[in-house]
Amino acid sequence: MIPTTEVSISINEQELREYIDKELSKQINQQMVLVDINKLAEVTCMSIRYLEDEILHHPRVRLHEVRKNRKRWWVAQPVFKAIVDIVSDW
């Protein structure tokens, strides 16, 4: 006869919710094609003004800038990599 054991699992709903939100955010960021200044500020946790002053004028970032009239966007994945490279050089 095989002995039976009881398994109980307790789930912390707050941690589960945070984990799901984090994973969804990762998936959404991977699907982005273009980002604007507001999304860059949100993703990098830098202010818009700081991005304007320190990051967006850099040639590695300007390379991925797209303009139409007065609007500006950046190609998401290459500009994220460029920002990481710039910040790691500091």
C-alpha positions as CSV (number, residue, x, y, z in Angstrom):
1,M,0.0,0.0,0.0
2,I,1.3,3.5,-1.0
3,P,1.3,6.0,1.8
4,T,-0.6,9.2,1.0
5,T,0.6,12.6,1.8
6,E,-1.2,15.9,1.9
7,V,0.1,18.8,0.0
8,S,-1.1,22.3,0.7
9,I,-0.2,25.4,-1.2
10,S,-0.7,28.9,0.1
11,I,-0.6,31.8,-2.4
12,N,0.1,35.3,-1.5
13,E,-2.3,37.2,-3.7
14,Q,-0.3,40.5,-3.6
15,E,2.9,38.8,-4.6
16,L,1.2,36.9,-7.4
17,R,-0.4,40.1,-8.7
18,E,2.9,41.9,-8.7
19,Y,4.6,39.0,-10.5
20,I,1.8,39.0,-13.2
21,D,2.0,42.7,-13.6
22,K,5.8,42.5,-14.0
23,E,5.6,39.7,-16.6
24,L,2.9,41.6,-18.5
25,S,5.0,44.7,-18.5
26,K,7.9,42.7,-19.9
27,Q,5.8,41.3,-22.7
28,I,4.3,44.7,-23.6
29,N,7.7,46.3,-23.7
30,Q,9.0,43.6,-26.0
31,Q,6.1,44.2,-28.3
32,M,6.6,48.0,-28.6
33,V,7.8,49.3,-31.9
34,L,8.0,53.0,-31.2
35,V,8.1,54.9,-27.9
36,D,7.5,58.6,-27.2
37,I,9.2,60.7,-24.6
38,N,6.5,59.9,-22.0
39,K,7.0,56.2,-22.4
40,L,10.8,56.6,-22.3
41,A,10.4,58.5,-19.0
42,E,8.2,55.8,-17.6
43,V,10.4,52.8,-18.7
44,T,13.7,54.4,-17.7
45,C,12.4,56.1,-14.5
46,M,14.1,59.3,-15.6
47,S,12.3,62.6,-15.9
48,I,11.4,64.0,-19.3
49,R,13.7,67.0,-18.7
50,Y,16.6,64.7,-17.7
51,L,16.1,62.6,-20.8
52,E,16.1,65.8,-22.9
53,D,19.2,67.2,-21.3
54,E,21.3,64.1,-20.9
55,I,20.2,61.2,-23.2
56,L,18.2,62.3,-26.3
57,H,20.8,64.5,-27.8
58,H,23.3,61.6,-27.8
59,P,24.2,60.4,-31.3
60,R,23.4,56.7,-30.5
61,V,19.9,57.8,-29.5
62,R,19.3,60.3,-32.3
63,L,20.1,57.5,-34.8
64,H,16.8,55.9,-33.8
65,E,14.6,59.0,-33.7
66,V,11.7,59.3,-36.0
67,R,10.0,62.7,-36.6
68,K,6.7,63.8,-38.2
69,N,5.9,67.4,-37.9
70,R,6.5,68.3,-34.3
71,K,6.1,64.7,-33.0
72,R,9.1,62.6,-32.1
73,W,9.3,58.8,-31.5
74,W,12.1,56.4,-31.1
75,V,12.5,52.8,-32.3
76,A,12.0,51.0,-29.0
77,Q,14.4,48.1,-28.7
78,P,17.5,49.9,-30.2
79,V,17.0,53.0,-28.2
80,F,16.6,51.0,-25.0
81,K,19.9,49.3,-25.8
82,A,21.5,52.7,-26.6
83,I,20.3,54.1,-23.3
84,V,21.8,51.2,-21.4
85,D,25.1,51.6,-23.2
86,I,25.1,55.4,-22.4
87,V,24.3,54.9,-18.8
88,S,26.9,52.1,-18.4
89,D,29.6,54.5,-19.7
90,W,29.0,56.9,-16.8
